[in-house]
């Protein structure tokens, strides 16, 4: 497999590297809120959402749904204006399940976002069980205008862990959605959570190895966060399951990177839940320290994305 990474900058195929290679500049992500909920909250699949999910539905940094999409995009541009002088953005529908709404509404808000001149990519976070044929056809049409990315929250391949976090769908549903999305040329980004309770290092690496054999284009690696007012917080207070130190996390993350297929773009190496509701791990609140520690560790040990994968 052709080496896609310039290791002089980072030791992995970063989103920043990918965007600069394709678009010639950094693209800022604008988090949008379509005002949707989730079938795992309203009783269709379950109640209360995934066990780790906050009241914001993983969209704690997204805009208010009371504003129009155009207004949210304008506000998002203003928010980064001091540190970004470019004119290229990713419209990111982040909060809750962003294909869980009537077709006509989805067509309206997605079209409004993608037709903004400075929006270069439309990224939509959703569940694989909320992608019917009509919605996939819509995404395929939009993908002819500008690139469309679909982000799927897999988290783990292990059914016991999936049941614990109340994911609400079995693995074949994920596989079916990947197949249908790729058939119409949609790029897929998969969310994985590391250090779910009772998952061993071997189990976490099995999830990465599984994804190597799936037709996906990107991955988000995130450490499990315990946030206030979640069912996970209640469980953690009673059981205090193991959460890693920064050093532990970096070592495990380096293993994930080394076995990950080298053409998969890494969109995230950790995560940053809102500091005002973060219970543990506290060290994740210092994002700069975390990222610098990761980079230093990878370089000092000559760990590169796909190194173990290519050696197999």
C-alpha positions as CSV (number, residue, x, y, z in Angstrom):
1,X,0.0,0.0,0.0
2,X,1.3,3.4,-0.9
3,X,2.6,5.5,1.9
4,X,0.2,8.5,2.3
5,X,1.8,10.3,5.2
6,X,4.5,12.9,5.5
7,X,6.1,11.7,8.7
8,X,8.3,14.8,9.1
9,X,5.2,16.6,10.4
10,X,3.2,14.0,12.3
11,X,3.3,10.3,12.7
12,X,-0.2,9.7,11.4
13,X,-2.5,10.7,8.6
14,X,-4.1,13.7,10.3
15,X,-7.2,15.5,9.2
16,X,-5.2,18.7,9.0
17,X,-2.7,17.1,6.6
18,X,-5.5,15.7,4.5
19,X,-7.4,19.0,4.2
20,X,-4.2,21.0,3.3
21,X,-3.3,18.4,0.7
22,X,-6.8,18.5,-0.9
23,X,-7.8,22.1,-0.4
24,X,-4.5,23.8,0.1
25,X,-5.5,25.3,3.4
26,X,-6.9,24.6,6.8
27,X,-10.7,24.2,7.0
28,X,-12.5,25.2,10.2
29,X,-15.4,23.1,11.4
30,X,-18.6,24.9,12.2
31,X,-20.9,22.9,14.5
32,X,-24.5,23.1,13.5
33,X,-27.7,22.1,15.3
34,X,-30.7,20.9,13.4
35,X,-32.8,20.6,16.5
36,X,-33.2,16.8,16.2
37,X,-33.4,14.2,18.9
38,X,-32.4,10.5,18.8
39,X,-34.3,7.2,18.6
40,X,-32.2,6.1,21.6
41,X,-33.9,8.9,23.6
42,X,-37.5,9.1,22.5
43,X,-38.4,5.5,23.1
44,X,-38.1,4.3,19.5
45,X,-35.0,2.3,20.3
46,X,-34.4,3.2,23.9
47,X,-34.8,5.9,26.5
48,X,-32.1,8.1,28.0
49,X,-29.6,7.8,25.1
50,X,-26.2,6.1,25.3
51,X,-25.0,5.8,28.8
52,X,-22.2,8.4,28.3
53,X,-24.3,10.9,26.4
54,X,-24.8,14.4,28.0
55,X,-28.0,16.4,27.7
56,X,-26.4,18.0,24.6
57,X,-26.3,14.7,22.8
58,X,-22.6,15.0,21.9
59,X,-23.3,18.5,20.6
60,X,-22.2,20.4,23.7
61,X,-20.3,22.9,21.5
62,X,-23.0,23.2,18.8
63,X,-25.2,26.3,18.1
64,X,-28.7,26.9,19.3
65,X,-31.3,25.1,17.1
66,X,-33.6,28.2,17.3
67,X,-31.3,29.9,14.8
68,X,-31.5,29.3,11.1
69,X,-28.7,27.2,9.5
70,X,-27.5,30.4,7.6
71,X,-27.3,32.3,10.9
72,X,-25.5,29.4,12.7
73,X,-22.9,29.4,9.9
74,X,-22.5,33.2,10.1
75,X,-22.1,33.0,13.9
76,X,-19.6,30.2,13.5
77,X,-17.5,32.2,11.1
78,X,-17.5,35.1,13.5
79,X,-16.4,32.9,16.3
80,X,-13.2,31.9,14.6
81,X,-12.5,35.2,12.8
82,X,-9.8,36.2,15.2
83,X,-7.7,33.1,14.6
84,X,-8.7,32.2,11.0
85,X,-8.2,34.4,8.0
86,X,-9.2,31.8,5.4
87,X,-12.6,31.3,3.8
88,X,-13.1,27.5,3.8
89,X,-15.3,25.7,6.3
90,X,-16.9,22.3,7.1
91,X,-20.6,22.4,8.0
92,X,-20.9,19.8,10.8
93,X,-24.3,18.7,12.0
94,X,-23.2,17.3,15.4
95,X,-25.9,17.3,18.1
96,X,-27.9,14.1,18.5
97,X,-28.9,12.0,15.4
98,X,-28.8,14.2,12.3
99,X,-30.8,12.0,9.9
100,X,-33.6,11.4,12.4
101,X,-36.2,13.8,11.0
102,X,-38.7,14.1,8.2
103,X,-37.1,13.8,4.8
104,X,-38.3,17.3,3.6
105,X,-36.7,18.9,6.7
106,X,-33.4,17.1,6.2
107,X,-33.4,18.1,2.5
108,X,-34.0,21.8,3.5
109,X,-31.3,22.1,6.1
110,X,-28.6,20.1,4.4
111,X,-29.1,21.9,1.1
112,X,-29.0,25.3,2.9
113,X,-25.7,24.4,4.5
114,X,-24.0,22.9,1.4
115,X,-25.0,25.8,-0.8
116,X,-23.2,28.3,1.3
117,X,-20.3,29.4,-0.9
118,X,-17.6,29.1,1.8
119,X,-18.7,25.7,2.9
120,X,-16.5,23.1,1.3
121,X,-17.7,19.9,3.0
122,X,-20.9,18.8,4.6
123,X,-20.3,16.4,7.6
124,X,-23.3,14.7,9.3
125,X,-23.1,12.7,12.5
126,X,-25.8,10.0,12.8
127,X,-26.6,6.4,13.7
128,X,-26.4,3.6,11.1
129,X,-30.0,2.6,11.9
130,X,-31.2,6.0,10.8
131,X,-30.2,5.9,7.1
132,X,-33.1,4.7,5.0
133,X,-33.0,4.5,1.2
134,X,-34.6,7.9,0.7
135,X,-32.0,9.6,2.9
136,X,-29.1,7.8,1.3
137,X,-30.4,9.0,-2.1
138,X,-30.5,12.6,-0.8
139,X,-26.9,12.3,0.5
140,X,-25.8,10.9,-2.8
141,X,-27.3,14.0,-4.6
142,X,-25.7,16.4,-2.2
143,X,-22.4,14.6,-2.7
144,X,-22.5,15.6,-6.4
145,X,-22.5,19.3,-5.3
146,X,-19.8,19.1,-2.6
147,X,-18.3,16.2,-0.6
148,X,-20.5,14.7,2.1
149,X,-19.1,12.9,5.1
150,X,-21.2,10.6,7.3
151,X,-20.0,10.1,10.8
152,X,-21.2,6.8,12.5
153,X,-21.0,6.2,16.2
154,X,-19.8,2.5,16.3
155,X,-17.7,2.9,19.5
156,X,-16.9,-0.8,19.8
157,X,-17.4,-4.1,17.9
158,X,-18.0,-6.0,21.2
159,X,-21.7,-6.7,21.8
160,X,-21.4,-6.9,25.6
161,X,-19.8,-3.4,25.6
162,X,-22.4,-2.2,23.1
163,X,-25.2,-3.4,25.3
164,X,-23.6,-1.7,28.4
165,X,-23.4,1.7,26.7
166,X,-26.9,1.2,25.3
167,X,-25.8,1.6,21.7
168,X,-29.1,0.2,20.5
169,X,-28.2,-1.7,17.3
170,X,-26.1,-4.8,16.5
171,X,-23.0,-4.8,14.4
172,X,-24.6,-6.0,11.1
173,X,-26.6,-2.8,11.0
174,X,-23.4,-0.8,11.0
175,X,-22.0,-3.1,8.2
176,X,-25.1,-2.7,6.1
177,X,-25.0,1.1,6.3
178,X,-21.3,1.2,5.4
179,X,-22.0,-0.9,2.4
180,X,-24.9,1.3,1.2
181,X,-23.2,4.6,1.8
182,X,-20.0,3.5,0.0
183,X,-22.1,2.2,-2.9
184,X,-23.1,5.9,-3.6
185,X,-19.6,7.3,-2.9
186,X,-20.2,8.7,0.5
187,X,-17.1,9.0,2.7
188,X,-17.5,7.4,6.2
189,X,-15.9,8.5,9.5
190,X,-16.3,6.0,12.4
191,X,-16.3,7.0,16.1
192,X,-14.5,4.6,18.5
193,X,-14.4,5.0,22.3
194,X,-11.4,3.6,24.1
195,X,-11.4,2.3,27.7
196,X,-15.0,1.3,27.9
197,X,-15.6,-0.5,31.2
198,X,-14.2,-4.1,31.1
199,X,-12.7,-3.8,27.7
200,X,-9.1,-5.0,27.6
201,X,-6.3,-3.7,25.4
202,X,-6.8,-6.7,23.2
203,X,-10.5,-6.0,22.8
204,X,-9.9,-2.3,21.9
205,X,-7.3,-3.3,19.3
206,X,-9.7,-5.9,17.9
207,X,-12.1,-3.0,17.1
208,X,-9.3,-1.2,15.2
209,X,-8.4,-4.3,13.3
210,X,-12.0,-4.9,12.3
211,X,-12.2,-1.4,10.9
212,X,-9.1,-2.0,8.8
213,X,-11.2,-4.4,6.8
214,X,-14.1,-2.1,6.4
215,X,-14.4,0.5,3.5
216,X,-14.1,3.5,5.7
217,X,-12.2,6.7,5.1
218,X,-11.8,8.3,8.5
219,X,-11.8,7.5,12.2
220,X,-12.2,9.4,15.5
221,X,-10.5,7.9,18.5
222,X,-11.9,9.1,21.7
223,X,-11.2,8.3,25.4
224,X,-14.3,7.6,27.4
225,X,-15.4,10.7,29.4
226,X,-17.5,10.7,32.5
227,X,-19.7,13.7,32.4
228,X,-22.1,15.1,35.1
229,X,-25.8,14.2,34.8
230,X,-25.2,11.1,32.7
231,X,-26.1,7.5,33.6
232,X,-22.4,6.8,33.2
233,X,-21.6,9.2,36.0
234,X,-24.1,7.3,38.3
235,X,-22.4,4.0,37.4
236,X,-18.9,5.4,37.9
237,X,-19.8,6.7,41.4
238,X,-20.8,3.2,42.4
239,X,-18.1,1.2,40.6
240,X,-15.2,3.5,39.9
241,X,-14.1,1.5,36.9
242,X,-10.6,2.0,35.6
243,X,-9.9,5.1,33.5
244,X,-6.3,5.6,32.2
245,X,-3.7,8.1,33.2
246,X,-2.4,10.3,30.3
247,X,0.7,8.0,30.0
248,X,-1.5,4.9,29.8
249,X,-3.7,6.4,27.2
250,X,-0.8,7.5,25.0
251,X,0.7,4.0,25.1
252,X,-2.6,2.4,24.1
253,X,-3.3,5.1,21.5
254,X,0.1,4.5,19.9
255,X,-0.8,0.8,19.5
256,X,-4.0,1.8,17.8
257,X,-2.2,4.1,15.4
258,X,0.5,1.6,14.6
259,X,-2.0,-1.1,13.5
260,X,-4.4,1.3,11.8
261,X,-4.6,1.0,8.0
262,X,-2.4,3.9,6.7
263,X,-5.0,5.4,4.3
264,X,-7.6,6.0,7.0
265,X,-7.6,9.7,8.0
266,X,-7.4,10.2,11.8
267,X,-9.9,13.0,12.6
268,X,-9.4,12.9,16.4
269,X,-6.9,11.4,18.9
270,X,-8.7,12.1,22.1
271,X,-11.7,14.2,23.1
272,X,-12.5,17.3,25.0
273,X,-15.8,17.3,26.9
274,X,-17.0,20.5,28.5
275,X,-14.7,21.3,31.5
276,X,-17.6,22.5,33.6
277,X,-19.3,19.0,33.5
278,X,-16.2,16.8,33.2
279,X,-15.8,14.4,36.1
280,X,-13.0,12.2,34.8
281,X,-10.4,11.9,33.4
282,X,-9.5,15.5,34.5
283,X,-6.3,15.5,32.5
284,X,-8.3,15.5,29.2
285,X,-9.2,19.1,30.0
286,X,-5.7,20.3,29.0
287,X,-6.0,19.5,25.3
288,X,-2.7,21.1,24.3
289,X,-0.8,19.1,26.9
290,X,-2.5,15.9,25.7
291,X,-1.7,16.4,22.0
292,X,1.9,17.5,22.7
293,X,2.4,14.4,24.9
294,X,1.0,12.2,22.1
295,X,3.2,13.7,19.4
296,X,6.3,13.5,21.6
297,X,5.7,9.8,22.4
298,X,5.1,8.8,18.8
299,X,8.2,10.6,17.6
300,X,10.5,9.4,20.4
301,X,9.6,5.7,19.6
302,X,9.3,6.1,15.8
303,X,5.7,4.9,15.9
304,X,4.0,5.5,12.6
305,X,0.4,4.9,11.4
306,X,0.2,1.5,9.8
307,X,3.6,0.4,10.8
308,X,2.4,-2.9,12.4
309,X,-0.4,-3.2,9.8
310,X,2.0,-3.1,6.9
311,X,4.4,-5.5,8.7
312,X,1.7,-8.2,9.0
